[in-house]
């Protein structure tokens, strides 16, 4: 069944081939609050181990290069909270092992697009590519039965039911299960757009939903609901695939609705023009600001109740643009940033330790006054550890990893090559070469 994908969609096959030495990086983080820490030592979870090849087989080495599981598998993937997906010699399908190398499941699983343990459960796919969940002992807590599923977030996981093929690809219904497998939000809303799957993940107790009209040549209408299924922002208008993703961060929701118009800006199907409605809401669904009449287009939450929006001015010759940072009351904090730079969001943007940063510039989060970089650094992409290993003291035991691309607060560089940083409200030590100052 074919699917349609758009520029922000991540095309990942449910039948992902296991590669001998692949290590997957963490997604780009726009602010430190969105990072996820590893809360247990590596020796217990295997999070810091890497697959290695020897004699045509694959095993695991720890962060010092010591072999912790001998090369014996045909293929192997990274550990997550003590379990890893491997292909045992002579087997057609895949099994999960623990950190001793012992299989904890039969060889019965298909390759999966993600093997991350979340809320104690790991998504698996059976030989018919049905999705279910196992726990870290290998027990099938939720047997494979769904057409597709997301990982758990906030205690709920989106599950999908195939409905039919459409002119764009296929139509699925979306429901939500809890960690026992109970369907707590029925298969009510639609998944026809191939949004990035995180569109259907809960964050801060809220999630986006979409309603699609298969007879209409347009994007679905998008709204927001809570964990009980109560709608707090009705799906009355459609959201653009690139700019319209609802963002929930620091107590605000941002969303850019879109409507097709004619050249005069009058709503009209087939009119050939698009009009955007960038909006801000609080977590109760109350409208904070509608920036449409002020000439804004894109809008994104960047942390701690702040949002950044792109302003577009149409001149006789060419559109001119700049960016504005708003607070959680819809008031301008910093204006006319990154003029003409439509790709400014490709750089780090967010809020950290009282400072805002966007487009390579830094500002006081209260006054909006421009300052030099007050000490905001970024974890350099690292394939080996998937981020920067951290310790409670220099040369101490590795306790976890700060994920790739996470922004953090630099405190001090030590003479032995370590750096003291603040991350998720704790002071830890990382190897200084693992981080770089934001420009």
N, C-alpha and C positions, 0 to 999 in steps of 0.2 A: 504494500500500500504506500503510494508516494505521499510525501509531505512537502509543504512549501516552507521555505526558510527565508528570513529577512536579515538585514545587515547586523542586527544585534542578536540574532538567534544563533545558538551553538548547535551545529549539526553533529550529533553524537549517535552512533549506531548502538542499538541494544546488543549487537553481536560483536562488540569491540574485541579485536584479537589481542590476546595477552602477549606483550613483548617482553623479552628476557630482562632488559635493564631499564625499562621506562620508569621515570619518576614524574608524577604530575605536579605542576606548580599550583599554588593557591590562586584564586581569582584576585584581580586587582582590587585593593581596598582603598576607598576614598578617605577614610578617617579611622583613627585608632579604635574607636568604639565598636567597629564592625568586625574586628579581628577575633579569632577563636583560638584559645590557648590549648596546649596539651597539658593536662593536669596531673599526669602520672609519669614517673621516671621511665626512661627509654627501656631499661632492662626488663620492665614489667609489660610494656605494651608493644615494643618493637617499632615504635613510630620513627626512630632515628636509624633503623637498619635499612640497608640498601641491597637489592638483588645483585649478584655477581655471577658471571659465567665461568665455568671450568670444565674442560673435557666434554663440552656439549650439553652439560647440565647446569642448572641454576640453583644457587643457595643464597644465603644472606650473610652480610658482614655488619658489624656494629660501627659506631662513629669513629672508632680508633683503627678500623681496618681488620679487626679480629673476626675470624669466621665463627659465627654463632649457630648457624645451621648449614651443614655440609651441602655442597652442590649435589642435588639428587632429583630435582624437578625438571620437567620439560619446559615449563614457563612459570613465572611467578610475578606477583604484584606486591606493592608496598603494604606494610601492616597498617591497620587502623584499630587502635584500642585492643591489641592483643591477637587479632586474627588477620589472615591474609588469604587471598585467592591464588591457588596454584593448580597446575596440571601435573598429576602424578604420572610417572612413566607407565606406558602401556594403556592408559585410560583415555577414553574418548572425550569425557566431560571433565569439568573442574570440581575441585574440592576446596574446603577451607581448612587451614591448619592453625595451631596455636603457636606460641613463641618457642616451643620445644621442637617444632617441626612435625608434630603428631597431627594427623588428620582428625578433625572434629566433626566432619560431615562426610557422607559418601561422595563419590565422584559423580555428581548428578546435575551440576549447575552449568548454565550457559555463561559466556562472558557477559559482564554487566557494564553499563556506562559509568557506574560509580560504586566503589566499595567502601564508602565512608560509613563508620558507625556513628549514629546520631540517636540520642535518647535511648542508648543501649541496644539499638537494633541496626542491622545492616540489610540493605535491599539486595535481593537475589533474583535471578531469573532461572526458571527450569528449562528443560529441553524444548518445550513448546513456546519459550520466551514469555511465559506468564510471570508476573512479578509478585513477590512475597517478601517476607522478612525473617531473618534468623537473629538469635541473640549471640553473645560472645562465647557461649558454650557450644554453639552449632545447632541448638534446638530451633526448629521451625515454629516460631511463635505465631506467625501469620503465614499459612501455607500459600505457595504461589497460586494465584487465581485471577489477578488483574491484568487487563490489557497493557497497562503501564502504571508506574507509580513514581513519586518523588521520594527523596529521603525525608525523614521526620524533621520537623522544625516546630518549636514551641509545643511539642507533644502531639502534633497532628501531622499526617502525611496525606498529600493529594494522591488520589487513585483515579484511574481513567477507564472509561467504558466506551468501546468503539460503537458508533452509531451507523455511519454510512459514509460512502465516498461523496465528495462534493466537487464542484468545478475547480476548487482551489487545492484539493488534496483529500482530506477526510474530516469528519465531524466526530468529536468525542464528547462525552459528558464527564464532568469532574465532581467527585465527592471527596470526603475526608474521613479517615479512620484514626482512632486513637491507638496507643501502643499495645492494646489487647486485641486489636483487629475489629473493634466495634465501629460501625459506620455511624458517625456522629453528625455529619452534614451530608444529606442525601445527594445523589447524582442529579443536581439541579442545573448547574451552569455549564457553559460550553468551553471547549478547547478546540478551536478550528484554526487558530492563527499562527501556530508554531512560535509563540513568544518564547523567550528564554524560559526554561523550566522554573527558575526562581520566581517568575511571575505568580506561580501558584503556591509559594511557600509563605507560611505565617512569619511575621516579624513584629515584635512588640504587641502580640495578640491580635494582629490585623492581617488581612490578606485581600488581594485583588480578585475580582471575578469578572467574567465576561459573558455577554448574551449576544449570540450571533443569529442573524436572519439569513438562512441559506439562500433565500430568494433575492437578497439585496447585494449589490456589488459594492460593498463597503466594509470597513473594519468593524469589529464587534463593539457594542457599547460596553463600557467598563465602569465598575463601581468598587466599593470597599465593604467588607463585612468583618464581624468579630468571630471569636472561636465558637460561639453558640449558633452561628449562621445568621445572626441579626445584621441586617443591612444598615450601615451608618451613612454611606454615600450611595444613593441609587444609581443604577446604570442607565442614565438618561441620554448620554452623549458618547460618541465613539472616541477612542484614544489612538493616536498615531503609534505605529510599531516602533519608531525610532525615538520620538520625543515624549510619548505619552505614558510611559510606564509609571504607575503610582510609586512614589518613594515614601517610605515611612521611617523617619529618623528624628530623634530628639523631641518627640511630642507633636510634630507636624506631618502632614501628608501633602505631597505636591503631585499635581497631575496636569498634563497639557491635553485638553480635549481638542478635537479637530473637526472641521466641517467643510464640506465642499461648497464653493460659491462661484458666482460668475465674476467677471472682471470688476464689477462695481461693489463686490463684497456681499452680494445678496445670496443667501443660501440657495443652492440649486444643484441637484444631482446632474453630473455631466458638465458642470460649469467650467471645469478646467483649472480652478484656483482653490487654494486651501487657506482657511482661516483658523488660527489657533486661539485657544482659550486657556492660558496658563493660570492655574488656581492654587491656593493654599487653604488647607483645612486644619483644624485641630483634631485630636484623636477621638473626639465625640462625633465628628462629622460636621461640625459647625464651620461655615465658610469664614476664613480670615481675610482673604483678599482675592479678587479677580483682577488680574493685570492686563486683561485683553485690551481695554480702551486706552491703555498707556503705551501700547506699541510693543509689548513683550511677546515672546514666542515659546522657547524652551524654558523649562523650570525643573530644578533638581534640589532635593534636600541634601545638605552637606554636613549635618551634624549639629547637635545641641540646639535645635530649633531654628537654625539658619537655612536659607535657601538661596540659590543663585539662579538668575533668569537672564536670558538673552534678549536684548532690546534691538529691534531692527528699524532703521529709518530708511525710507525709500527716497532717494534723491533723483534728480532728473537723469543722472547718468548711471548710477549703480547703487544697490543697497549698501548701507553702512550699518555696522553693528557694534555693540559693546555689551558688557555684562554688569549686572547689579546684584549686590548681596542684600537680602532682606532678613529682618529678624522675625520672631514668631508672632509679632503683631502686624506684620505686613509693612513695616516701616523700613525705609532705605537706610542701611548702615554704611555701605561703601558703594559708590556709583562710578559708572564709566570706566570699567576695567577691561583690559585686553581688547582695545578697539580694533575691529577688523579681523580678530582671531576667532573664527568659527570653531576651531578645534581646541579651544582653551581647556575644555574638560578632559582632554587626553592627558593633562598634567595632574599632579596631586591637588586635591581640593578638599577643604574640610575645616574643622575646628579642633584645637588642641591646646590645653592649658591656658585658656583665656584668649587665644589668638586665632584669627581667621587667616586662611591662605587660599589663594586662587590665582591662576595665570602667572605663577612664579613670583607673586607679591604677597606681603604679609601685613596684617592689620591688627590693631587692638580690637578685641571682640566687643568692647563696650563703647568706645568712642569712635571706632572706625579709622583712627589715625594710622597712617602708614608707618611701619617700622621695618628695620632690617630683620633678617631671619633670626628669631629669638632662640632658636635651638631645635627646630623641627627637622628630623632626619627621616629617611626612608630605608626600609630593608631592601638591599640589593637582591635581585633575583638570583636564587641559588638552586641548582638542580639537585645537588647532593642531599641537602637537608630540607629542601622545600621552604627555606627561610633561614633565620638566624637562631641557632641554639642559644639558650640563655641559662644562666646560673645564678644562684643566690650570692655567690662570692667568686672573685677571680680564681680561675683554675679549679673551681669546685665541680661537683657532679652536675652534668647536664640534666635539667629538669623538664625541658620542653623546647618548643620552637616558636618563635615569633614569625608568622607566615610571610612569605614573599610579598613585597610591595606595601607592607603595613607602615603607616606613619607613626613615629614615636618621638619622645622628648629626650634630647641629648643632655646629659648632665656633666660628664667628665670623661676625659680620656686618660687612661693610666699608662705608666711607662712600660708595662709588660705587654702592651698590645690590646688590652681589653678596654671597652668603653662602658661606663655606667649610664644607664638610660632609665626613663620612666615609661612604663607600658602597663595599661590596664590598672592604673592606680597602685603599682608596685615598682620598687626600684630593683633592677636586675642588671647583670653583666653579660655583654655579648662581645664577640671578637670584633674589634673596630672596623676591620675590612668588610664586615657583613653589612654595614650601613653607610649611607652617603647623605650629605647635607642637601636639603632641597634648595634649588636655585632661587 
